[in-house]
Amino acid sequence: MQEILILLIFLAAVAYLVRMFWRQAKSNEPGCAKGCGGCSTLNPDLIEKQIKAANRK
């Protein structure tokens, strides 16, 4: 009985990881697959503009 419970927990964890990788691979959105909006890709042009604007002040 304990082995079945451990197997179910393991399979649920594997399914979760596969789902995360699948969502990330199929996503057209930048960042990670969580969907929380916390991760973003770096935009060097925007960073350069912000630095130049800060230096002008």
Chimera marker file (.cmm) of the C-alpha trace (Angstrom):
<marker_set name="trace">
<marker id="1" x="0.000" y="0.000" z="0.000" r="1" g="1" b="0" radius="0.5"/>
<marker id="2" x="2.831" y="2.396" z="0.864" r="1" g="1" b="0" radius="0.5"/>
<marker id="3" x="4.557" y="1.698" z="-2.430" r="1" g="1" b="0" radius="0.5"/>
<marker id="4" x="1.420" y="2.622" z="-4.361" r="1" g="1" b="0" radius="0.5"/>
<marker id="5" x="1.126" y="5.916" z="-2.473" r="1" g="1" b="0" radius="0.5"/>
<marker id="6" x="4.792" y="6.749" z="-3.125" r="1" g="1" b="0" radius="0.5"/>
<marker id="7" x="4.363" y="5.834" z="-6.803" r="1" g="1" b="0" radius="0.5"/>
<marker id="8" x="1.323" y="8.132" z="-7.100" r="1" g="1" b="0" radius="0.5"/>
<marker id="9" x="3.181" y="11.037" z="-5.479" r="1" g="1" b="0" radius="0.5"/>
<marker id="10" x="6.167" y="10.451" z="-7.772" r="1" g="1" b="0" radius="0.5"/>
<marker id="11" x="3.977" y="10.308" z="-10.888" r="1" g="1" b="0" radius="0.5"/>
<marker id="12" x="2.189" y="13.499" z="-9.854" r="1" g="1" b="0" radius="0.5"/>
<marker id="13" x="5.545" y="15.265" z="-9.464" r="1" g="1" b="0" radius="0.5"/>
<marker id="14" x="6.747" y="14.025" z="-12.863" r="1" g="1" b="0" radius="0.5"/>
<marker id="15" x="3.473" y="15.115" z="-14.480" r="1" g="1" b="0" radius="0.5"/>
<marker id="16" x="3.863" y="18.569" z="-12.931" r="1" g="1" b="0" radius="0.5"/>
<marker id="17" x="7.418" y="18.935" z="-14.262" r="1" g="1" b="0" radius="0.5"/>
<marker id="18" x="6.433" y="17.719" z="-17.730" r="1" g="1" b="0" radius="0.5"/>
<marker id="19" x="3.541" y="20.179" z="-17.757" r="1" g="1" b="0" radius="0.5"/>
<marker id="20" x="5.836" y="23.077" z="-16.805" r="1" g="1" b="0" radius="0.5"/>
<marker id="21" x="8.355" y="22.201" z="-19.513" r="1" g="1" b="0" radius="0.5"/>
<marker id="22" x="5.580" y="21.711" z="-22.076" r="1" g="1" b="0" radius="0.5"/>
<marker id="23" x="4.008" y="25.070" z="-21.295" r="1" g="1" b="0" radius="0.5"/>
<marker id="24" x="7.385" y="26.790" z="-21.549" r="1" g="1" b="0" radius="0.5"/>
<marker id="25" x="8.239" y="25.104" z="-24.849" r="1" g="1" b="0" radius="0.5"/>
<marker id="26" x="4.885" y="25.920" z="-26.461" r="1" g="1" b="0" radius="0.5"/>
<marker id="27" x="4.554" y="29.439" z="-25.068" r="1" g="1" b="0" radius="0.5"/>
<marker id="28" x="5.025" y="32.463" z="-27.301" r="1" g="1" b="0" radius="0.5"/>
<marker id="29" x="5.309" y="34.694" z="-24.244" r="1" g="1" b="0" radius="0.5"/>
<marker id="30" x="8.727" y="35.750" z="-22.939" r="1" g="1" b="0" radius="0.5"/>
<marker id="31" x="9.767" y="34.614" z="-19.478" r="1" g="1" b="0" radius="0.5"/>
<marker id="32" x="9.068" y="31.416" z="-17.627" r="1" g="1" b="0" radius="0.5"/>
<marker id="33" x="6.097" y="29.070" z="-17.764" r="1" g="1" b="0" radius="0.5"/>
<marker id="34" x="4.618" y="29.952" z="-14.373" r="1" g="1" b="0" radius="0.5"/>
<marker id="35" x="2.468" y="32.699" z="-15.835" r="1" g="1" b="0" radius="0.5"/>
<marker id="36" x="2.832" y="34.984" z="-12.822" r="1" g="1" b="0" radius="0.5"/>
<marker id="37" x="4.551" y="37.765" z="-14.789" r="1" g="1" b="0" radius="0.5"/>
<marker id="38" x="7.492" y="37.880" z="-12.391" r="1" g="1" b="0" radius="0.5"/>
<marker id="39" x="10.017" y="36.768" z="-14.976" r="1" g="1" b="0" radius="0.5"/>
<marker id="40" x="10.775" y="38.917" z="-17.946" r="1" g="1" b="0" radius="0.5"/>
<marker id="41" x="13.302" y="38.987" z="-20.696" r="1" g="1" b="0" radius="0.5"/>
<marker id="42" x="15.961" y="41.658" z="-20.760" r="1" g="1" b="0" radius="0.5"/>
<marker id="43" x="15.540" y="44.428" z="-23.295" r="1" g="1" b="0" radius="0.5"/>
<marker id="44" x="18.962" y="46.057" z="-23.818" r="1" g="1" b="0" radius="0.5"/>
<marker id="45" x="17.503" y="48.976" z="-25.781" r="1" g="1" b="0" radius="0.5"/>
<marker id="46" x="15.093" y="49.857" z="-22.979" r="1" g="1" b="0" radius="0.5"/>
<marker id="47" x="17.848" y="49.585" z="-20.364" r="1" g="1" b="0" radius="0.5"/>
<marker id="48" x="20.093" y="51.865" z="-22.429" r="1" g="1" b="0" radius="0.5"/>
<marker id="49" x="17.306" y="54.447" z="-22.765" r="1" g="1" b="0" radius="0.5"/>
<marker id="50" x="16.678" y="54.369" z="-19.009" r="1" g="1" b="0" radius="0.5"/>
<marker id="51" x="20.382" y="54.862" z="-18.251" r="1" g="1" b="0" radius="0.5"/>
<marker id="52" x="20.633" y="57.775" z="-20.674" r="1" g="1" b="0" radius="0.5"/>
<marker id="53" x="17.507" y="59.369" z="-19.208" r="1" g="1" b="0" radius="0.5"/>
<marker id="54" x="18.891" y="59.005" z="-15.681" r="1" g="1" b="0" radius="0.5"/>
<marker id="55" x="22.215" y="60.561" z="-16.719" r="1" g="1" b="0" radius="0.5"/>
<marker id="56" x="20.447" y="63.595" z="-18.225" r="1" g="1" b="0" radius="0.5"/>
<marker id="57" x="18.795" y="64.485" z="-14.912" r="1" g="1" b="0" radius="0.5"/>
<link id1="1" id2="2" r="1" g="1" b="0" radius="0.2"/>
<link id1="2" id2="3" r="1" g="1" b="0" radius="0.2"/>
<link id1="3" id2="4" r="1" g="1" b="0" radius="0.2"/>
<link id1="4" id2="5" r="1" g="1" b="0" radius="0.2"/>
<link id1="5" id2="6" r="1" g="1" b="0" radius="0.2"/>
<link id1="6" id2="7" r="1" g="1" b="0" radius="0.2"/>
<link id1="7" id2="8" r="1" g="1" b="0" radius="0.2"/>
<link id1="8" id2="9" r="1" g="1" b="0" radius="0.2"/>
<link id1="9" id2="10" r="1" g="1" b="0" radius="0.2"/>
<link id1="10" id2="11" r="1" g="1" b="0" radius="0.2"/>
<link id1="11" id2="12" r="1" g="1" b="0" radius="0.2"/>
<link id1="12" id2="13" r="1" g="1" b="0" radius="0.2"/>
<link id1="13" id2="14" r="1" g="1" b="0" radius="0.2"/>
<link id1="14" id2="15" r="1" g="1" b="0" radius="0.2"/>
<link id1="15" id2="16" r="1" g="1" b="0" radius="0.2"/>
<link id1="16" id2="17" r="1" g="1" b="0" radius="0.2"/>
<link id1="17" id2="18" r="1" g="1" b="0" radius="0.2"/>
<link id1="18" id2="19" r="1" g="1" b="0" radius="0.2"/>
<link id1="19" id2="20" r="1" g="1" b="0" radius="0.2"/>
<link id1="20" id2="21" r="1" g="1" b="0" radius="0.2"/>
<link id1="21" id2="22" r="1" g="1" b="0" radius="0.2"/>
<link id1="22" id2="23" r="1" g="1" b="0" radius="0.2"/>
<link id1="23" id2="24" r="1" g="1" b="0" radius="0.2"/>
<link id1="24" id2="25" r="1" g="1" b="0" radius="0.2"/>
<link id1="25" id2="26" r="1" g="1" b="0" radius="0.2"/>
<link id1="26" id2="27" r="1" g="1" b="0" radius="0.2"/>
<link id1="27" id2="28" r="1" g="1" b="0" radius="0.2"/>
<link id1="28" id2="29" r="1" g="1" b="0" radius="0.2"/>
<link id1="29" id2="30" r="1" g="1" b="0" radius="0.2"/>
<link id1="30" id2="31" r="1" g="1" b="0" radius="0.2"/>
<link id1="31" id2="32" r="1" g="1" b="0" radius="0.2"/>
<link id1="32" id2="33" r="1" g="1" b="0" radius="0.2"/>
<link id1="33" id2="34" r="1" g="1" b="0" radius="0.2"/>
<link id1="34" id2="35" r="1" g="1" b="0" radius="0.2"/>
<link id1="35" id2="36" r="1" g="1" b="0" radius="0.2"/>
<link id1="36" id2="37" r="1" g="1" b="0" radius="0.2"/>
<link id1="37" id2="38" r="1" g="1" b="0" radius="0.2"/>
<link id1="38" id2="39" r="1" g="1" b="0" radius="0.2"/>
<link id1="39" id2="40" r="1" g="1" b="0" radius="0.2"/>
<link id1="40" id2="41" r="1" g="1" b="0" radius="0.2"/>
<link id1="41" id2="42" r="1" g="1" b="0" radius="0.2"/>
<link id1="42" id2="43" r="1" g="1" b="0" radius="0.2"/>
<link id1="43" id2="44" r="1" g="1" b="0" radius="0.2"/>
<link id1="44" id2="45" r="1" g="1" b="0" radius="0.2"/>
<link id1="45" id2="46" r="1" g="1" b="0" radius="0.2"/>
<link id1="46" id2="47" r="1" g="1" b="0" radius="0.2"/>
<link id1="47" id2="48" r="1" g="1" b="0" radius="0.2"/>
<link id1="48" id2="49" r="1" g="1" b="0" radius="0.2"/>
<link id1="49" id2="50" r="1" g="1" b="0" radius="0.2"/>
<link id1="50" id2="51" r="1" g="1" b="0" radius="0.2"/>
<link id1="51" id2="52" r="1" g="1" b="0" radius="0.2"/>
<link id1="52" id2="53" r="1" g="1" b="0" radius="0.2"/>
<link id1="53" id2="54" r="1" g="1" b="0" radius="0.2"/>
<link id1="54" id2="55" r="1" g="1" b="0" radius="0.2"/>
<link id1="55" id2="56" r="1" g="1" b="0" radius="0.2"/>
<link id1="56" id2="57" r="1" g="1" b="0" radius="0.2"/>
</marker_set>
